[in-house]
Amino acid sequence: MVTRFNEDIDYKQEIGAGIIGRAVTDTLYVSPNGNNSNGSDWISAYNTIQAALDVASTDPDDCTVIYISPHTTFYDINRTGDPTWSANVILKGTHRLWAPIRNTHAGASSVMKFTGKASLEDLAVFTTGGLNGVVITKSGFRVRHCGFNSELLTSAGCSICIDGSAAFIRGGIMEEVIFLGHKDYTTALYLNTAKINTFKNLNIHSCLKGIHIINAASDQNFFTNIDIGDCDGGSGIGIDIDAGNEQHFSDLYLHHNDINIDDEVGDHQYRRVDGNFPITFEPDDLVGTVSATAGNDTWGDSKVIRAAAAKPFRIVGINFVPSASETYRVRFTDGVTWFDDLMFDVTKREGSAAPSGTEFIFNKGTVISAQAQSVSGGNTVNIWLEVQEI
């Protein structure tokens, strides 16, 4: 069967849109082996990425996909300051190691900056000196299957900056991205005025800061399946939250960092956080424990068991020494929720230890209090928490 194509349709654009799964209005090609004429195919491909970006339509209703072939050395943007493009673009390479991108200009401050809508796929960005990598300033960004290397920085720089300071950023997605940095200088992922963005399957290593969040409007970002490690240059921080509310973290693996989480806000959601976190008893003595007074089958006064926390933490165990051999109930609160309620009979022994039974990971600044009751009333119970700070 013969299929006819409408002559008014650009077949090349239809093929390009089908491959990337998005509607595009133009397709350009970049290759070191092209003849650098008009970028319309691989033969006439531009030799530099900036040449293609310069001719991409700046109409806000257009979108240009730019295919970038492998390069035996690297593509050099070679422009001063922040080389900036306002076009809506999709930059697509072949593999995150096959199309390295640098900016070697002595006056450069970043590799690339996008003030239009931007999507990066299968690319590698290398930075040296005090350079930032990629700066993104529009909502709906996409960064997929990319790599960022800043091992050769000699002063502070961020690998990718999600910068909504000029216009609020939301709805972005970053996934399957690898960061390798410098322990004294690199901020891998920097978020400023960014809300409801998704970051998943990230691998961040050897940085000064793995993730840095600033601005009070940086709310409700979602981070999942993220490995942050070896940020151990003396002041390394895995996740640094200076502002913004209710970040959501799940499936984190934090290891070999000077500080895993530095949280100045303290209202975030954590679940399934793994790492080699030591366990300590609090309070750290055998005689000075806080007693929760028991009433006659009624709850006694609430007593503080753990003061304001310096770090996020979980409770992995609770130990009791009651004053009478009878049945007790003890419940615990973080000031908002009664998160655990334990009952134990100590007729045959003086003390009882039990896991907390909670998956709660408490934020920095959380105070833990307890109430108790016993069968006969008027008794006390000394309490120790087994605490694991993250």
Order of alpha helices (4+ residues) and beta strands (2+ residues): alpha-beta-alpha-beta-beta-beta-beta-beta-beta-beta-beta-beta-beta-beta-beta-beta-beta-beta-beta-beta-beta-beta-beta-beta-beta-beta-beta-beta-beta-beta-beta-beta-beta-beta-beta
